């Protein structure tokens, strides 16, 4: 399935841009290809650049949290060029999705607050249209989905997801982290935990808060759901002993 949108920054007879994604859902470690077709309008125009950005909704840190779209990868398939009237030009941008890519979906369900898009920009002097967004769903790896399911089986409930710039884990391989806020059941006496699911090449770090050591799981250790749930339960009770 592909998304299609058109930019028209100059009015009637303006150049048009069509962006088609080879897929609308991907997982960390995958790849997305965006094919961009530019069609000239009624007159020749000078184009400063054609840029394609993989963007994720971030939140600032501190008391006054502000949401904004942050570029995690950007490509400029072509810089300055003259687009002739009626000319058709096609370019491609390929994005390799990092293992640490923020998730928008787990177990087929959307995470509240999570947002990812491929943004296409056709920059023309005095007429730059930045509003074209093709939504991209980032689905959890099987191990991430299994851990999330284990938390839900233990009574935790998802509240929202946030992505922030910087580092929050020693083994973090990207310049941002995602917190999945989970409301703990009364039995744990934890209130809310900010769950991080840090995907690495052969392991998954489960971090329910910065104040405790993460639980490192090999991917094969997440395949038995019942055993995984029991292990996470024991880990939580050891990491957050009752007072």
Order of alpha helices (4+ residues) and beta strands (2+ residues): beta-beta-beta-beta-beta-beta-beta-beta-beta-beta-beta-beta-alpha-beta-beta-beta-beta-beta-alpha
